[in-house]
Amino acid sequence: ELAGEGSLPLSLDLAYDLMASLAWWAKKQAPECRTILVTGHPYHDAGASATQELAYALATGVEYIRALLNRGLEIDDIASQILFSFSIGSNFFMEMAKLRAARLLWCNVIEAFGGDEASQRIKIHGRTSAWTKTFYDPYVNMLRNTTEALAGVAAGVDSLHVACFDEPVRLPDEFSRRVSRNVQLLLRHESHLTHPIDPGGGSWYLEALTDQVAQKAWAIFQ
């Protein structure tokens, strides 16, 4: 909110106090519920590259960790509460590499804070990009949403939001919502992309690109 709008309706310290209290509540009452969202959308929608979006999201996650450590929570309790949300752009292999690199880098971050192996596993929600969509020919957005969703699924996102193709033009109608749902159903039930553990694993090009993205994003993060 602060990055996207430039201001908050409350002080940052109070926001972190509320975040900490919600994390304490979830630890005791709903351990499977994730109460902390780290989102890359404001950076992606402002024109950030894949490595910039990843680096700024990592920095945000580290900022949240430090704020909550200062409020008495343990690193494993904090990490288990965090969900990352990334936009998925139209550069197919680059977006796959970005999401795969996020796993590597977040593992390094949590390990540096002393988190255990389970805490080092990132949870990723993907959203088809809002920045790549056109107002003037919204039906082209169907194609862009499909390739972006494919990149997200092939990269192994834990959950996925396929935006409606007419989102830039109007409130989505029944038809556009149905198309968005069907994109996910086709990828899952007809293409069977959720069956392999890592659909892109073993591809030299993708593995090399993932390593390059990880190194570049880490340098920006530092």
N, C-alpha and C positions, 0 to 999 in steps of 0.2 A: 504493500500500500504506500509506504513512504517513498520507495523507488519510483513507483508509477505515477503517483499523484503529487509528490513533493511535500506532503504533510500528513499528520495523523490526527484523529479526533481526540487523542489523549497523549500523555507523555510517553516517551519510549520506555522509561523505567517502569511506569505503571503497566504498559503492555507486556513487558517481560515478567512482572509480578503475576499478572493474570495467566500468562503462558505457563509459569511454574506451578500455579495452583491447579490448573487444568491437568498438567502432567502428573502431579501428585494424586489427583482424584482418579485419573485413568489407571495409574499403577495399581491402585487398590480395588477399584470398582469395575474397570473394563480394560483388562490388560491387553486385549487384542485391538483396542481402539487407538488410532494414531491421532494425536491432537495438534501436532506441529507440522505445518506445511511449508516447505521450501520451494519456491516457484521461480522458474526462469522466464516466465512469460513476459514480464515487463521489459526485460532486456532484449529478448527475441523480437518483440513487437516494436521496439525502438530501433531495430536494425542491427543488433549485435550478431556477430558471427557465431558459429557453433562453439568454438573454443571460448569466446567471451561469455556466452550464456552459461556454459558449464562452469567456468572459473568463478563468475559472480554468484552462481548458485552455491558452489562450494564455500565461498567466503561467507555467504549468508548463513549456511548451515553451521559453520564454525562460530560465527557471531552468536547464534542461538545457543550452541553448546556452552560457550564461555559464560553467557548470561545466566544459564540455568545451573551450571556448576557453582557459580557465585551465590546462588540461592539454595544450595544444599542438596541438589540432586546428584546422583551418581551417573557416570558416563553411560553405563549399560541401560539404565532406566531412560535416559534422554534419547539415546540412539534408537531404542525400540519404539519411541513415540514419533519419529520423524518420517515423513513421506515427502519425496521429491516429485515435483510436477514440471515436465519439460514440454515445450512446444516442439512439434516435429515438422520441419520445413521440407522444401521440395528437392533439396540436394540429397538424393536417396541414400547413397553410401555414406556420405558425410554424416547424415542424421543417425544412421545405424551406428557408425563409429562413435558419435557423441554419447549415445545412450550406453554403449558397451564400455566406453572409457569412464563414464560416471561410476560404474561399479568398481573399477580398479582404483580410482582416486579416492572415493569415499571409504573404501577399505583401508587405504593408507592413512586417511584422516583419523578414523576411529581407532586404528591401531596405535597411532601416535598419542592419542588421549588415554590409552590403556584399556580400551574396550575389548571384550572377549570376541570369539570367532562369530558367534551368532549376531552380535551387535554390528559387525562389519558388513553385513549383508544389507544392501540398499534396497528400498522399496521405491519403484518408479511408476508414476502415472504419466501417460503420454496424452497430449492433445494435438490434434491436427492444427496446423498454424492458422492464426487469424491474419497474419501479416501477408501471407502469400495469396490471399483471396481477392478476386476482382469484383468490383461493383457493376461494371458495365456488361459483363457476359457471365452471369452467375453459374450457368450450366457447365462452364469450364471447371468450376470449383468441384464438381463431382469427381472429375479425373484427378485433380490435385489432392482432394481428400483421400481418394483410394490409394494413390501411391504413398502418401504420407502415412496412412494407417498401416499399409504393408510394411513400410520401413520400421514402424514402431513394433509391430508384432514380430517381425523377423529379428529385431534387436532384443526381444524378450521383455517388453514392458509388463508390469504386473496388472495394470488396468489401463483402459483406453477410452478416450472421448473422441468420437468422430463428429466434428461440427456439421451443422446443416449447411448445404451448399448455398442457400439463400440468406445466410446469416448477415452478410454485409448490407443487404437490401431491405429486409423486413423481418418481422417476427416469423420464425419458421412455422410452416403449416404442416398438416398431416402427411402430405406427400414427401416433403423434404426430411421430416423426421424418420419416415419409413425407409428412405434411401440410406440415411446414416446408419440406422440399425442393420440394414441388409448388408452394408459393406463389412461390418464386423462378423455377421453370420456367415457370409461367403468365405472370408478369410479363415474362419475357425472350422466350419463344418464341411466346406467343399474343397478348400485348399489344404486343410489339415495342418496349418502352420503352427498350431499350438502343440503338436505332438513331439517334434524334436526339442531337446533341451536348449540347444543353441544353434538355430538354423544357419547362422553365418559363420560358425566356428570352423576353423580349418582352412578357410579361404585366405590365401596368402595376401591378396590385395586388401581384404577387409581387416585382417589381423595387423598388417603393417600400417594401414590408415588409422586404426584404433590406437596403436602405439604413438603415432605422430600427434594425433589429437590430444591424447593424454599428456604427452610431454609439453605441448604448446599451452594447453589449458592450465597445467600445473605451474608453468612459468608465469602466466598472467595472474593466477591465484596468489603466487608468492609475492 
